Amino acid sequence: MKPISEQYLNSSCEVKAVDNKPILIGRLSKILGEEILISGNGNKLPLIHCNTIVKVSIINTALGLKVLIGKVFLSTEDFIRITELQSMADFEKRNFFRVSVDLPSRACLVSSGEKTAKIENPEYFLVHILDMSLSGLFFVSGKSLTVGSCVSITLNLYQTEISLKCKILRKIAVNMNTEDGYGCEYIDNSGRPYDLLCKYLFDCQRRQIHQIRESHP
């Protein structure tokens, strides 16, 4: 199933970062299965890092506005190819309980069947967690990791040290030649560690909602 009807071909497009920062304006030139191609309007397009997540607003006066979230597969001065498309509504639903955080931490590699409580002589490396949700988290690290690897991340929540076992689902370039970002899902979402994580996320979201209300009386 195509992410968007071919009736939208040649419609104007606005590409933004997830935080709504404008990136480029072009037109929808091709729909390639589950991907779309956006071309420039005679102007050179800015280059975007591969795997960057972007928001695409496709504007058609007859059909209405269509907003999609996708990942940059290829970027040139003539076109940008975006894949892994999903509707904005689906994206927002999946990220409803996702909160931005700033948590320096440590992690170690584990096997998929290994119990984190029994790890002997773990080789820890530094990670920096940037966002978390009820289903997973995103961190950056100077250590090169591979998609499909499992890590145990150590956190201190409410004066309690917990370990979260995660599987790496995606790798995103963050700082060229220094750090990469890793999107992970939790392997075990039960027990005391997960209960503390849920409490922490709810508290974070409550604070963020309060801050928004305070800044917009």
Sequence and secondary structure as in RCSB ss.txt:
>XXXX:A:sequence
MKPISEQYLNSSCEVKAVDNKPILIGRLSKILGEEILISGNGNKLPLIHCNTIVKVSIINTALGLKVLIGKVFLS
TEDFIRITELQSMADFEKRNFFRVSVDLPSRACLVSSGEKTAKIENPEYFLVHILDMSLSGLFFVSGKSLTVGSC
VSITLNLYQTEISLKCKILRKIAVNMNTEDGYGCEYIDNSGRPYDLLCKYLFDCQRRQIHQIRESHP
>XXXX:A:secstr
  SS GGGTT EEEEEETT  EEEEEEEEEEETTEEEEE SSS      TT EEEEEEEETTTEEEEEEEEEEEE
 SSEEEEEEEEEHHHHHHHTTT EEEEEEEEEEEE TT  GGG  S   EEEEEEEE SSEEEEEESS   TT E
EEEEEEETTEEEEEEEEEEEEEEEETTTEEEEEEEES   HHHHHHHHHHHHHHHHHHHHHHHHH  
